Amino acid sequence: MDVAVVYETHYGQTRAVAEAIAEGAREAGAEATVMEVGEATPDVVRSADLIVVGAPTHVLSMSRHWTRGRAHPAEVGTQGDIPDGVREWLATLPAVEGEWHAAAFDTHLPSPLSGGATHGIARGLRRHGFTLVGEPERFTVEEVEGPLRTGERERARAWGEDLARRAAQPQL
Ligand SMILES: Cc1cc2nc3c(=O)[nH]c(=O)nc-3n(C[C@H](O)[C@H](O)[C@H](O)COP(=O)(O)O)c2cc1C
């Protein structure tokens, strides 16, 4: 079982969650790789038995070019590129046919009004033909730049282990 954990990050928090998910998947006996969204080519996606896609919540949803600009003010108005996020990646992801497994997660602030990126990620994955392995999961950061709330890394690890075990079952 090959698991690819694909993330977008601006302060490193979603990457930390992605790495913990991959550790958990390895606990379940999977081979797991972690990659930033720009590295997740269609070939990489097709070679995985399970893709786990995560992004930070920006303005209640997945990031947009201008919200990423807020996180990288030095790049705004220069030739320095603001890289694409999961929203743009999903838009260009080729559709799959057959039984392809995926899961979605996000990071967000601890507010009841925080919104979330998982809804859009899950919808995008389904639209491209993926079957979601369980419900999307959400991980809390204490402040915009982090850190992750205490215990979130462990929760991410346990979730990754559970996902890999579920995806390995012939019938979900
Ligand atoms: C421009 C901008 C908008 C944000 N909007 C929200 C929001 O609507 N809801 C929320 O919970 N967090 C919001 N955040 C906080 C991010 O979710 C937080 O920075 C992210 O989880 C950190 O993960 P990262 O280090 O992987 O980027 C926002 C952050 C930025 C930079």
The ligand as a Gaussian input file, in Angstrom:
#p B3LYP/6-31G(d) Opt

LIG

0 1
 C       -4.797000      35.216000       4.757000
 C       -5.184000      34.231000       5.820000
 C       -6.521000      33.969000       6.065000
 C       -6.895000      33.043000       7.062000
 N       -8.229000      32.789000       7.262000
 C       -8.580000      31.850000       8.176000
 C       -9.962000      31.507000       8.369000
 O      -10.871000      32.033000       7.720000
 N      -10.248000      30.538000       9.274000
 C       -9.282000      29.918000      10.016000
 O       -9.612000      29.057000      10.817000
 N       -7.971000      30.220000       9.866000
 C       -7.605000      31.155000       8.970000
 N       -6.287000      31.469000       8.798000
 C       -5.289000      30.785000       9.626000
 C       -4.738000      29.572000       8.880000
 O       -5.660000      28.534000       8.898000
 C       -3.416000      29.165000       9.531000
 O       -2.477000      30.154000       9.180000
 C       -2.970000      27.807000       8.998000
 O       -3.749000      26.775000       9.554000
 C       -1.519000      27.536000       9.314000
 O       -1.139000      26.455000       8.530000
 P        0.132000      26.523000       7.571000
 O        1.301000      26.821000       8.456000
 O        0.215000      25.163000       6.997000
 O       -0.086000      27.579000       6.536000
 C       -5.892000      32.383000       7.828000
 C       -4.547000      32.655000       7.544000
 C       -4.184000      33.552000       6.562000
 C       -2.731000      33.796000       6.280000

